[in-house]
Amino acid sequence: MKELVFVGLGLNDEKGISLQGIEEIKTADHVFLELYTNFLPDFSIQRFKGIINKQVHIVTRYDLEEKNGTLILKAAEESKTVFLVPGDPFIATTHMAIRVEAERRGVKTRIVHGASVLSAIIGLSGLHNYKFGKTVTVPFPENYS
């Protein structure tokens, strides 16, 4: 199955990943991790490997930006591949560029969101989301009787 799943790790340590993220890893053939786009202060690769029981390939900024994510894309062209990133995956433009290239190559992509510093800092500052521009609620009336 040609598939690339972007999974957010959350904000602090290896326990910030969602259960859905863990399930994606368990069914993946390849797991890649990058830690340069954000800082996870208490993250331990060893503890994380103990949780997921899988080999994790660490990729660098060079792998992602200079080589355009080639390692990840090649793996995803052959089998289910998970790409783990700090925070929420598509906050960084690098990750979106890899997604666009994967889709261009015919690789299905999905995302498992993680907690993001962009939403956390708003709450910690005491401000409200409404102060950053207009907010709209999109109702789904078919879900209510």
N, CA, C and O atoms as a GROMACS GRO file, in nm:
protein
  580
    1MET      N    1   0.084  -0.118   0.000
    1MET     CA    2   0.000   0.000   0.000
    1MET      C    3   0.089   0.124   0.000
    1MET      O    4   0.172   0.141   0.089
    2LYS      N    5   0.072   0.209  -0.098
    2LYS     CA    6   0.147   0.334  -0.106
    2LYS      C    7   0.075   0.437  -0.019
    2LYS      O    8  -0.032   0.488  -0.055
    3GLU      N    9   0.136   0.468   0.096
    3GLU     CA   10   0.070   0.561   0.187
    3GLU      C   11   0.172   0.629   0.276
    3GLU      O   12   0.269   0.568   0.322
    4LEU      N   13   0.149   0.758   0.300
    4LEU     CA   14   0.231   0.836   0.392
    4LEU      C   15   0.140   0.902   0.494
    4LEU      O   16   0.052   0.981   0.459
    5VAL      N   17   0.161   0.868   0.621
    5VAL     CA   18   0.079   0.922   0.729
    5VAL      C   19   0.166   1.015   0.813
    5VAL      O   20   0.267   0.973   0.869
    6PHE      N   21   0.125   1.140   0.820
    6PHE     CA   22   0.194   1.239   0.903
    6PHE      C   23   0.131   1.234   1.042
    6PHE      O   24   0.009   1.247   1.056
    7VAL      N   25   0.214   1.215   1.145
    7VAL     CA   26   0.163   1.203   1.281
    7VAL      C   27   0.230   1.307   1.370
    7VAL      O   28   0.353   1.314   1.379
    8GLY      N   29   0.148   1.390   1.436
    8GLY     CA   30   0.198   1.489   1.529
    8GLY      C   31   0.231   1.427   1.664
    8GLY      O   32   0.156   1.344   1.714
    9LEU      N   33   0.343   1.467   1.721
    9LEU     CA   34   0.388   1.414   1.850
    9LEU      C   35   0.340   1.495   1.970
    9LEU      O   36   0.358   1.452   2.084
   10GLY      N   37   0.280   1.610   1.946
   10GLY     CA   38   0.240   1.693   2.059
   10GLY      C   39   0.352   1.786   2.102
   10GLY      O   40   0.440   1.820   2.023
   11LEU      N   41   0.349   1.827   2.230
   11LEU     CA   42   0.434   1.938   2.273
   11LEU      C   43   0.549   1.908   2.367
   11LEU      O   44   0.645   1.985   2.369
   12ASN      N   45   0.547   1.803   2.444
   12ASN     CA   46   0.647   1.793   2.550
   12ASN      C   47   0.735   1.668   2.545
   12ASN      O   48   0.858   1.680   2.542
   13ASP      N   49   0.674   1.551   2.543
   13ASP     CA   50   0.752   1.428   2.549
   13ASP      C   51   0.684   1.318   2.468
   13ASP      O   52   0.588   1.344   2.396
   14GLU      N   53   0.734   1.197   2.481
   14GLU     CA   54   0.681   1.086   2.401
   14GLU      C   55   0.539   1.048   2.437
   14GLU      O   56   0.475   0.974   2.363
   15LYS      N   57   0.487   1.096   2.549
   15LYS     CA   58   0.349   1.066   2.588
   15LYS      C   59   0.248   1.160   2.523
   15LYS      O   60   0.127   1.144   2.544
   16GLY      N   61   0.294   1.257   2.445
   16GLY     CA   62   0.205   1.352   2.381
   16GLY      C   63   0.138   1.301   2.254
   16GLY      O   64   0.045   1.364   2.204
   17ILE      N   65   0.184   1.189   2.202
   17ILE     CA   66   0.125   1.134   2.080
   17ILE      C   67  -0.013   1.075   2.112
   17ILE      O   68  -0.034   1.022   2.222
   18SER      N   69  -0.104   1.084   2.017
   18SER     CA   70  -0.239   1.032   2.038
   18SER      C   71  -0.242   0.880   2.023
   18SER      O   72  -0.150   0.820   1.968
   19LEU      N   73  -0.348   0.820   2.073
   19LEU     CA   74  -0.365   0.675   2.055
   19LEU      C   75  -0.377   0.641   1.907
   19LEU      O   76  -0.328   0.537   1.862
   20GLN      N   77  -0.442   0.728   1.831
   20GLN     CA   78  -0.452   0.707   1.687
   20GLN      C   79  -0.313   0.706   1.623
   20GLN      O   80  -0.285   0.625   1.535
   21GLY      N   81  -0.226   0.796   1.669
   21GLY     CA   82  -0.089   0.799   1.619
   21GLY      C   83  -0.015   0.670   1.647
   21GLY      O   84   0.056   0.618   1.561
   22ILE      N   85  -0.032   0.617   1.768
   22ILE     CA   86   0.030   0.489   1.805
   22ILE      C   87  -0.021   0.376   1.716
   22ILE      O   88   0.057   0.292   1.671
   23GLU      N   89  -0.152   0.375   1.689
   23GLU     CA   90  -0.209   0.271   1.603
   23GLU      C   91  -0.152   0.279   1.461
   23GLU      O   92  -0.125   0.176   1.400
   24GLU      N   93  -0.134   0.399   1.410
   24GLU     CA   94  -0.075   0.415   1.276
   24GLU      C   95   0.067   0.358   1.273
   24GLU      O   96   0.106   0.292   1.176
   25ILE      N   97   0.143   0.385   1.378
   25ILE     CA   98   0.280   0.334   1.385
   25ILE      C   99   0.281   0.182   1.387
   25ILE      O  100   0.363   0.119   1.320
   26LYS      N  101   0.192   0.123   1.464
   26LYS     CA  102   0.188  -0.024   1.478
   26LYS      C  103   0.164  -0.094   1.345
   26LYS      O  104   0.211  -0.206   1.325
   27THR      N  105   0.092  -0.030   1.254
   27THR     CA  106   0.062  -0.093   1.125
   27THR      C  107   0.152  -0.044   1.013
   27THR      O  108   0.132  -0.079   0.896
   28ALA      N  109   0.252   0.037   1.047
   28ALA     CA  110   0.343   0.092   0.945
   28ALA      C  111   0.458  -0.002   0.916
   28ALA      O  112   0.502  -0.079   1.002
   29ASP      N  113   0.507   0.005   0.793
   29ASP     CA  114   0.625  -0.070   0.753
   29ASP      C  115   0.753   0.010   0.780
   29ASP      O  116   0.858  -0.047   0.807
   30HIS      N  117   0.741   0.144   0.772
   30HIS     CA  118   0.855   0.233   0.796
   30HIS      C  119   0.809   0.347   0.886
   30HIS      O  120   0.698   0.398   0.871
   31VAL      N  121   0.896   0.387   0.979
   31VAL     CA  122   0.867   0.500   1.068
   31VAL      C  123   0.986   0.595   1.065
   31VAL      O  124   1.099   0.557   1.094
   32PHE      N  125   0.957   0.721   1.030
   32PHE     CA  126   1.060   0.825   1.027
   32PHE      C  127   1.025   0.930   1.132
   32PHE      O  128   0.908   0.955   1.160
   33LEU      N  129   1.128   0.992   1.189
   33LEU     CA  130   1.111   1.094   1.293
   33LEU      C  131   1.203   1.211   1.266
   33LEU      O  132   1.321   1.192   1.238
   34GLU      N  133   1.149   1.331   1.275
   34GLU     CA  134   1.233   1.450   1.269
   34GLU      C  135   1.209   1.532   1.394
   34GLU      O  136   1.096   1.541   1.444
   35LEU      N  137   1.316   1.593   1.445
   35LEU     CA  138   1.306   1.671   1.568
   35LEU      C  139   1.367   1.810   1.554
   35LEU      O  140   1.396   1.875   1.654
   36TYR      N  141   1.388   1.856   1.430
   36TYR     CA  142   1.453   1.987   1.415
   36TYR      C  143   1.353   2.102   1.401
   36TYR      O  144   1.391   2.217   1.425
   37THR      N  145   1.228   2.076   1.363
   37THR     CA  146   1.135   2.187   1.342
   37THR      C  147   1.074   2.239   1.470
   37THR      O  148   1.012   2.345   1.471
   38ASN      N  149   1.091   2.166   1.580
   38ASN     CA  150   1.034   2.208   1.708
   38ASN      C  151   1.112   2.140   1.819
   38ASN      O  152   1.181   2.041   1.796
   39PHE      N  153   1.099   2.192   1.938
   39PHE     CA  154   1.170   2.141   2.054
   39PHE      C  155   1.073   2.068   2.145
   39PHE      O  156   0.974   2.125   2.190
   40LEU      N  157   1.101   1.941   2.172
   40LEU     CA  158   1.023   1.863   2.268
   40LEU      C  159   1.112   1.844   2.391
   40LEU      O  160   1.198   1.756   2.392
   41PRO      N  161   1.095   1.927   2.493
   41PRO     CA  162   1.193   1.935   2.602
   41PRO      C  163   1.220   1.805   2.677
   41PRO      O  164   1.333   1.784   2.721
   42ASP      N  165   1.122   1.720   2.692
   42ASP     CA  166   1.142   1.597   2.770
   42ASP      C  167   1.130   1.470   2.686
   42ASP      O  168   1.109   1.362   2.741
   43PHE      N  169   1.143   1.483   2.555
   43PHE     CA  170   1.129   1.368   2.466
   43PHE      C  171   1.253   1.280   2.473
   43PHE      O  172   1.366   1.329   2.469
   44SER      N  173   1.231   1.149   2.484
   44SER     CA  174   1.340   1.051   2.484
   44SER      C  175   1.313   0.950   2.373
   44SER      O  176   1.211   0.882   2.373
   45ILE      N  177   1.405   0.942   2.280
   45ILE     CA  178   1.389   0.846   2.170
   45ILE      C  179   1.386   0.704   2.225
   45ILE      O  180   1.309   0.620   2.177
   46GLN      N  181   1.468   0.675   2.324
   46GLN     CA  182   1.471   0.540   2.382
   46GLN      C  183   1.336   0.505   2.446
   46GLN      O  184   1.285   0.395   2.424
   47ARG      N  185   1.280   0.596   2.524
   47ARG     CA  186   1.149   0.569   2.584
   47ARG      C  187   1.042   0.554   2.476
   47ARG      O  188   0.954   0.470   2.487
   48PHE      N  189   1.051   0.637   2.372
   48PHE     CA  190   0.954   0.631   2.264
   48PHE      C  191   0.961   0.496   2.192
   48PHE      O  192   0.858   0.435   2.165
   49LYS      N  193   1.081   0.450   2.163
   49LYS     CA  194   1.097   0.318   2.099
   49LYS      C  195   1.039   0.208   2.187
   49LYS      O  196   0.985   0.110   2.136
   50GLY      N  197   1.051   0.224   2.319
   50GLY     CA  198   0.993   0.127   2.411
   50GLY      C  199   0.841   0.123   2.404
   50GLY      O  200   0.780   0.018   2.424
   51ILE      N  201   0.780   0.238   2.376
   51ILE     CA  202   0.635   0.246   2.365
   51ILE      C  203   0.586   0.182   2.236
   51ILE      O  204   0.488   0.107   2.235
   52ILE      N  205   0.655   0.212   2.126
   52ILE     CA  206   0.604   0.169   1.995
   52ILE      C  207   0.659   0.034   1.949
   52ILE      O  208   0.600  -0.030   1.861
   53ASN      N  209   0.769  -0.011   2.006
   53ASN     CA  210   0.831  -0.139   1.968
   53ASN      C  211   0.858  -0.148   1.818
   53ASN      O  212   0.831  -0.251   1.755
   54LYS      N  213   0.911  -0.041   1.761
   54LYS     CA  214   0.944  -0.037   1.618
   54LYS      C  215   1.077   0.035   1.601
   54LYS      O  216   1.118   0.114   1.685
   55GLN      N  217   1.142   0.005   1.491
   55GLN     CA  218   1.263   0.078   1.453
   55GLN      C  219   1.221   0.217   1.404
   55GLN      O  220   1.124   0.229   1.329
   56VAL      N  221   1.292   0.319   1.445
   56VAL     CA  222   1.263   0.456   1.404
   56VAL      C  223   1.384   0.511   1.331
   56VAL      O  224   1.496   0.507   1.382
   57HIS      N  225   1.362   0.563   1.211
   57HIS     CA  226   1.469   0.624   1.132
   57HIS      C  227   1.463   0.775   1.155
   57HIS      O  228   1.364   0.840   1.122
   58ILE      N  229   1.569   0.831   1.211
   58ILE     CA  230   1.571   0.974   1.238
   58ILE      C  231   1.621   1.046   1.113
   58ILE      O  232   1.726   1.012   1.058
   59VAL      N  233   1.544   1.147   1.070
   59VAL     CA  234   1.584   1.227   0.954
   59VAL      C  235   1.625   1.366   1.001
   59VAL      O  236   1.575   1.417   1.101
   60THR      N  237   1.715   1.424   0.926
   60THR     CA  238   1.770   1.555   0.960
   60THR      C  239   1.711   1.664   0.872
   60THR      O  240   1.636   1.637   0.778
   61ARG      N  241   1.745   1.786   0.905
   61ARG     CA  242   1.703   1.899   0.822
   61ARG      C  243   1.755   1.881   0.679
   61ARG      O  244   1.683   1.908   0.583
   62TYR      N  245   1.878   1.835   0.667
   62TYR     CA  246   1.936   1.810   0.535
   62TYR      C  247   1.852   1.709   0.457
   62TYR      O  248   1.824   1.729   0.338
   63ASP      N  249   1.812   1.601   0.523
   63ASP     CA  250   1.730   1.498   0.457
   63ASP      C  251   1.598   1.556   0.405
   63ASP      O  252   1.552   1.518   0.297
   64LEU      N  253   1.540   1.646   0.481
   64LEU     CA  254   1.408   1.700   0.446
   64LEU      C  255   1.415   1.816   0.348
   64LEU      O  256   1.336   1.823   0.254
   65GLU      N  257   1.508   1.907   0.371
   65GLU     CA  258   1.510   2.028   0.288
   65GLU      C  259   1.603   2.016   0.167
   65GLU      O  260   1.563   2.051   0.056
   66GLU      N  261   1.724   1.969   0.188
   66GLU     CA  262   1.818   1.960   0.075
   66GLU      C  263   1.788   1.840  -0.014
   66GLU      O  264   1.803   1.847  -0.136
   67LYS      N  265   1.746   1.730   0.047
   67LYS     CA  266   1.715   1.609  -0.030
   67LYS      C  267   1.565   1.594  -0.053
   67LYS      O  268   1.520   1.493  -0.107
   68ASN      N  269   1.488   1.695  -0.012
   68ASN     CA  270   1.343   1.701  -0.037
   68ASN      C  271   1.264   1.580   0.014
   68ASN      O  272   1.165   1.540  -0.046
   69GLY      N  273   1.310   1.523   0.125
   69GLY     CA  274   1.236   1.411   0.184
   69GLY      C  275   1.243   1.282   0.105
   69GLY      O  276   1.155   1.197   0.119
   70THR      N  277   1.345   1.267   0.023
   70THR     CA  278   1.356   1.152  -0.066
   70THR      C  279   1.347   1.018   0.007
   70THR      O  280   1.280   0.927  -0.041
   71LEU      N  281   1.413   1.005   0.122
   71LEU     CA  282   1.409   0.878   0.198
   71LEU      C  283   1.266   0.841   0.234
   71LEU      O  284   1.224   0.726   0.218
   72ILE      N  285   1.192   0.938   0.282
   72ILE     CA  286   1.053   0.915   0.324
   72ILE      C  287   0.966   0.884   0.203
   72ILE      O  288   0.886   0.790   0.206
   73LEU      N  289   0.982   0.962   0.098
   73LEU     CA  290   0.900   0.944  -0.022
   73LEU      C  291   0.923   0.808  -0.087
   73LEU      O  292   0.828   0.743  -0.131
   74LYS      N  293   1.049   0.765  -0.094
   74LYS     CA  294   1.078   0.633  -0.153
   74LYS      C  295   1.013   0.521  -0.072
   74LYS      O  296   0.957   0.427  -0.128
   75ALA      N  297   1.021   0.532   0.060
   75ALA     CA  298   0.958   0.430   0.146
   75ALA      C  299   0.807   0.430   0.125
   75ALA      O  300   0.746   0.323   0.117
   76ALA      N  301   0.747   0.549   0.117
   76ALA     CA  302   0.602   0.560   0.101
   76ALA      C  303   0.554   0.511  -0.035
   76ALA      O  304   0.439   0.469  -0.049
   77GLU      N  305   0.641   0.515  -0.135
   77GLU     CA  306   0.604   0.464  -0.267
   77GLU      C  307   0.594   0.311  -0.268
   77GLU      O  308   0.536   0.253  -0.359
   78GLU      N  309   0.652   0.248  -0.167
   78GLU     CA  310   0.652   0.102  -0.160
   78GLU      C  311   0.556   0.045  -0.057
   78GLU      O  312   0.502  -0.063  -0.076
   79SER      N  313   0.535   0.118   0.054
   79SER     CA  314   0.456   0.062   0.164
   79SER      C  315   0.409   0.173   0.258
   79SER      O  316   0.442   0.290   0.240
   80LYS      N  317   0.331   0.132   0.357
   80LYS     CA  318   0.279   0.230   0.454
   80LYS      C  319   0.395   0.287   0.535
   80LYS      O  320   0.473   0.214   0.596
   81THR      N  321   0.404   0.420   0.535
   81THR     CA  322   0.512   0.491   0.602
   81THR      C  323   0.453   0.597   0.693
   81THR      O  324   0.361   0.669   0.654
   82VAL      N  325   0.506   0.606   0.814
   82VAL     CA  326   0.463   0.709   0.909
   82VAL      C  327   0.577   0.808   0.926
   82VAL      O  328   0.693   0.770   0.944
   83PHE      N  329   0.542   0.935   0.921
   83PHE     CA  330   0.639   1.043   0.941
   83PHE      C  331   0.598   1.118   1.067
   83PHE      O  332   0.495   1.187   1.070
   84LEU      N  333   0.679   1.105   1.172
   84LEU     CA  334   0.651   1.167   1.302
   84LEU      C  335   0.716   1.304   1.311
   84LEU      O  336   0.835   1.320   1.280
   85VAL      N  337   0.638   1.403   1.353
   85VAL     CA  338   0.691   1.538   1.367
   85VAL      C  339   0.644   1.600   1.498
   85VAL      O  340   0.535   1.568   1.546
   86PRO      N  341   0.724   1.689   1.557
   86PRO     CA  342   0.682   1.757   1.680
   86PRO      C  343   0.559   1.844   1.654
   86PRO      O  344   0.540   1.894   1.543
   87GLY      N  345   0.478   1.861   1.755
   87GLY     CA  346   0.362   1.949   1.742
   87GLY      C  347   0.258   1.893   1.647
   87GLY      O  348   0.224   1.775   1.652
   88ASP      N  349   0.210   1.980   1.559
   88ASP     CA  350   0.112   1.942   1.458
   88ASP      C  351   0.180   1.944   1.321
   88ASP      O  352   0.246   2.043   1.289
   89PRO      N  353   0.168   1.841   1.241
   89PRO     CA  354   0.250   1.825   1.122
   89PRO      C  355   0.252   1.938   1.020
   89PRO      O  356   0.359   1.968   0.966
   90PHE      N  357   0.141   2.001   0.993
   90PHE     CA  358   0.143   2.097   0.882
   90PHE      C  359   0.158   2.242   0.925
   90PHE      O  360   0.124   2.333   0.850
   91ILE      N  361   0.208   2.263   1.045
   91ILE     CA  362   0.246   2.398   1.086
   91ILE      C  363   0.374   2.438   1.012
   91ILE      O  364   0.391   2.554   0.976
   92ALA      N  365   0.464   2.341   0.989
   92ALA     CA  366   0.589   2.367   0.917
   92ALA      C  367   0.568   2.346   0.767
   92ALA      O  368   0.510   2.246   0.725
   93THR      N  369   0.617   2.440   0.686
   93THR     CA  370   0.600   2.430   0.541
   93THR      C  371   0.676   2.312   0.482
   93THR      O  372   0.637   2.259   0.378
   94THR      N  373   0.784   2.272   0.546
   94THR     CA  374   0.862   2.157   0.497
   94THR      C  375   0.775   2.033   0.485
   94THR      O  376   0.784   1.959   0.387
   95HIS      N  377   0.692   2.011   0.585
   95HIS     CA  378   0.608   1.892   0.585
   95HIS      C  379   0.502   1.900   0.476
   95HIS      O  380   0.469   1.799   0.413
   96MET      N  381   0.448   2.017   0.453
   96MET     CA  382   0.348   2.034   0.347
   96MET      C  383   0.411   2.009   0.210
   96MET      O  384   0.348   1.950   0.123
   97ALA      N  385   0.534   2.053   0.192
   97ALA     CA  386   0.602   2.030   0.064
   97ALA      C  387   0.620   1.880   0.039
   97ALA      O  388   0.606   1.834  -0.075
   98ILE      N  389   0.649   1.805   0.143
   98ILE     CA  390   0.663   1.659   0.129
   98ILE      C  391   0.528   1.596   0.098
   98ILE      O  392   0.520   1.503   0.018
   99ARG      N  393   0.423   1.646   0.160
   99ARG     CA  394   0.290   1.593   0.131
   99ARG      C  395   0.251   1.618  -0.015
   99ARG      O  396   0.200   1.529  -0.083
  100VAL      N  397   0.275   1.739  -0.063
  100VAL     CA  398   0.242   1.773  -0.201
  100VAL      C  399   0.318   1.682  -0.297
  100VAL      O  400   0.262   1.632  -0.395
  101GLU      N  401   0.447   1.661  -0.270
  101GLU     CA  402   0.527   1.574  -0.357
  101GLU      C  403   0.479   1.430  -0.352
  101GLU      O  404   0.477   1.362  -0.454
  102ALA      N  405   0.440   1.382  -0.234
  102ALA     CA  406   0.388   1.246  -0.222
  102ALA      C  407   0.261   1.230  -0.307
  102ALA      O  408   0.248   1.132  -0.381
  103GLU      N  409   0.170   1.324  -0.296
  103GLU     CA  410   0.046   1.319  -0.375
  103GLU      C  411   0.077   1.324  -0.524
  103GLU      O  412   0.014   1.254  -0.604
  104ARG      N  413   0.174   1.406  -0.562
  104ARG     CA  414   0.214   1.416  -0.703
  104ARG      C  415   0.264   1.280  -0.754
  104ARG      O  416   0.245   1.246  -0.870
  105ARG      N  417   0.328   1.205  -0.666
  105ARG     CA  418   0.381   1.072  -0.701
  105ARG      C  419   0.277   0.961  -0.691
  105ARG      O  420   0.308   0.844  -0.714
  106GLY      N  421   0.154   0.997  -0.656
  106GLY     CA  422   0.049   0.897  -0.646
  106GLY      C  423   0.042   0.826  -0.512
  106GLY      O  424  -0.020   0.720  -0.501
  107VAL      N  425   0.106   0.882  -0.411
  107VAL     CA  426   0.105   0.824  -0.276
  107VAL      C  427  -0.008   0.889  -0.197
  107VAL      O  428  -0.015   1.011  -0.186
  108LYS      N  429  -0.095   0.806  -0.142
  108LYS     CA  430  -0.204   0.857  -0.057
  108LYS      C  431  -0.144   0.915   0.070
  108LYS      O  432  -0.052   0.856   0.128
  109THR      N  433  -0.195   1.031   0.114
  109THR     CA  434  -0.147   1.090   0.239
  109THR      C  435  -0.263   1.110   0.336
  109THR      O  436  -0.376   1.137   0.297
  110ARG      N  437  -0.231   1.097   0.464
  110ARG     CA  438  -0.327   1.124   0.571
  110ARG      C  439  -0.254   1.196   0.683
  110ARG      O  440  -0.130   1.201   0.685
  111ILE      N  441  -0.330   1.253   0.776
  111ILE     CA  442  -0.271   1.325   0.888
  111ILE      C  443  -0.338   1.285   1.019
  111ILE      O  444  -0.459   1.268   1.026
  112VAL      N  445  -0.255   1.272   1.122
  112VAL     CA  446  -0.303   1.255   1.259
  112VAL      C  447  -0.250   1.377   1.333
  112VAL      O  448  -0.131   1.387   1.361
  113HIS      N  449  -0.340   1.468   1.365
  113HIS     CA  450  -0.299   1.593   1.428
  113HIS      C  451  -0.245   1.572   1.568
  113HIS      O  452  -0.280   1.476   1.637
  114GLY      N  453  -0.160   1.664   1.609
  114GLY     CA  454  -0.107   1.665   1.745
  114GLY      C  455  -0.128   1.803   1.804
  114GLY      O  456  -0.160   1.898   1.732
  115ALA      N  457  -0.109   1.814   1.934
  115ALA     CA  458  -0.119   1.945   1.999
  115ALA      C  459  -0.014   2.038   1.939
  115ALA      O  460   0.097   1.995   1.907
  116SER      N  461  -0.049   2.165   1.926
  116SER     CA  462   0.040   2.262   1.864
  116SER      C  463   0.068   2.377   1.959
  116SER      O  464  -0.018   2.418   2.038
  117VAL      N  465   0.189   2.429   1.952
  117VAL     CA  466   0.225   2.544   2.033
  117VAL      C  467   0.140   2.666   1.995
  117VAL      O  468   0.119   2.754   2.078
  118LEU      N  469   0.092   2.670   1.872
  118LEU     CA  470   0.012   2.786   1.830
  118LEU      C  471  -0.120   2.795   1.906
  118LEU      O  472  -0.164   2.905   1.938
  119SER      N  473  -0.182   2.683   1.936
  119SER     CA  474  -0.304   2.688   2.016
  119SER      C  475  -0.272   2.692   2.166
  119SER      O  476  -0.342   2.758   2.242
  120ALA      N  477  -0.167   2.624   2.207
  120ALA     CA  478  -0.131   2.621   2.350
  120ALA      C  479  -0.090   2.759   2.401
  120ALA      O  480  -0.129   2.797   2.512
  121ILE      N  481  -0.015   2.832   2.324
  121ILE     CA  482   0.034   2.963   2.370
  121ILE      C  483  -0.079   3.063   2.386
  121ILE      O  484  -0.074   3.149   2.473
  122ILE      N  485  -0.180   3.052   2.301
  122ILE     CA  486  -0.296   3.141   2.314
  122ILE      C  487  -0.363   3.118   2.448
  122ILE      O  488  -0.394   3.214   2.519
  123GLY      N  489  -0.386   2.994   2.483
  123GLY     CA  490  -0.449   2.963   2.611
  123GLY      C  491  -0.362   3.003   2.729
  123GLY      O  492  -0.413   3.057   2.828
  124LEU      N  493  -0.232   2.978   2.721
  124LEU     CA  494  -0.142   3.013   2.830
  124LEU      C  495  -0.130   3.163   2.851
  124LEU      O  496  -0.106   3.209   2.962
  125SER      N  497  -0.148   3.240   2.744
  125SER     CA  498  -0.135   3.385   2.754
  125SER      C  499  -0.258   3.450   2.817
  125SER      O  500  -0.254   3.567   2.855
  126GLY      N  501  -0.366   3.375   2.827
  126GLY     CA  502  -0.490   3.431   2.881
  126GLY      C  503  -0.576   3.498   2.774
  126GLY      O  504  -0.684   3.548   2.804
  127LEU      N  505  -0.527   3.497   2.652
  127LEU     CA  506  -0.606   3.555   2.542
  127LEU      C  507  -0.703   3.449   2.490
  127LEU      O  508  -0.698   3.333   2.530
  128HIS      N  509  -0.789   3.491   2.402
  128HIS     CA  510  -0.886   3.399   2.342
  128HIS      C  511  -0.867   3.398   2.192
  128HIS      O  512  -0.824   3.498   2.133
  129ASN      N  513  -0.899   3.287   2.131
  129ASN     CA  514  -0.887   3.272   1.988
  129ASN      C  515  -0.960   3.382   1.912
  129ASN      O  516  -0.918   3.424   1.804
  130TYR      N  517  -1.070   3.430   1.969
  130TYR     CA  518  -1.151   3.532   1.904
  130TYR      C  519  -1.076   3.664   1.887
  130TYR      O  520  -1.114   3.746   1.803
  131LYS      N  521  -0.970   3.686   1.963
  131LYS     CA  522  -0.893   3.810   1.955
  131LYS      C  523  -0.797   3.813   1.835
  131LYS      O  524  -0.736   3.916   1.808
  132PHE      N  525  -0.785   3.701   1.765
  132PHE     CA  526  -0.690   3.693   1.654
  132PHE      C  527  -0.758   3.701   1.518
  132PHE      O  528  -0.695   3.673   1.415
  133GLY      N  529  -0.883   3.740   1.517
  133GLY     CA  530  -0.957   3.751   1.392
  133GLY      C  531  -1.092   3.686   1.406
  133GLY      O  532  -1.123   3.624   1.508
  134LYS      N  533  -1.172   3.701   1.304
  134LYS     CA  534  -1.307   3.646   1.308
  134LYS      C  535  -1.305   3.494   1.310
  134LYS      O  536  -1.228   3.430   1.238
  135THR      N  537  -1.390   3.439   1.393
  135THR     CA  538  -1.405   3.295   1.404
  135THR      C  539  -1.546   3.257   1.362
  135THR      O  540  -1.642   3.326   1.398
  136VAL      N  541  -1.558   3.151   1.288
  136VAL     CA  542  -1.688   3.107   1.238
  136VAL      C  543  -1.712   2.964   1.284
  136VAL      O  544  -1.621   2.880   1.281
  137THR      N  545  -1.833   2.936   1.326
  137THR     CA  546  -1.873   2.801   1.360
  137THR      C  547  -1.949   2.744   1.241
  137THR      O  548  -2.044   2.805   1.193
  138VAL      N  549  -1.908   2.628   1.194
  138VAL     CA  550  -1.976   2.563   1.084
  138VAL      C  551  -2.061   2.451   1.144
  138VAL      O  552  -2.008   2.349   1.187
  139PRO      N  553  -2.194   2.470   1.148
  139PRO     CA  554  -2.280   2.369   1.210
  139PRO      C  555  -2.304   2.251   1.116
  139PRO      O  556  -2.295   2.263   0.994
  140PHE      N  557  -2.334   2.139   1.176
  140PHE     CA  558  -2.370   2.019   1.102
  140PHE      C  559  -2.510   1.978   1.149
  140PHE      O  560  -2.523   1.888   1.231
  141PRO      N  561  -2.615   2.044   1.098
  141PRO     CA  562  -2.750   2.022   1.149
  141PRO      C  563  -2.799   1.878   1.133
  141PRO      O  564  -2.886   1.834   1.209
  142GLU      N  565  -2.745   1.804   1.038
  142GLU     CA  566  -2.790   1.666   1.020
  142GLU      C  567  -2.749   1.578   1.139
  142GLU      O  568  -2.801   1.467   1.154
  143ASN      N  569  -2.658   1.626   1.222
  143ASN     CA  570  -2.616   1.549   1.340
  143ASN      C  571  -2.709   1.569   1.460
  143ASN      O  572  -2.692   1.504   1.563
  144TYR      N  573  -2.806   1.658   1.448
  144TYR     CA  574  -2.895   1.689   1.560
  144TYR      C  575  -3.039   1.670   1.517
  144TYR      O  576  -3.076   1.701   1.404
  145SER      N  577  -3.122   1.619   1.610
  145SER     CA  578  -3.263   1.603   1.574
  145SER      C  579  -3.347   1.706   1.645
  145SER      O  580  -3.469   1.708   1.627
   0.00000   0.00000   0.00000
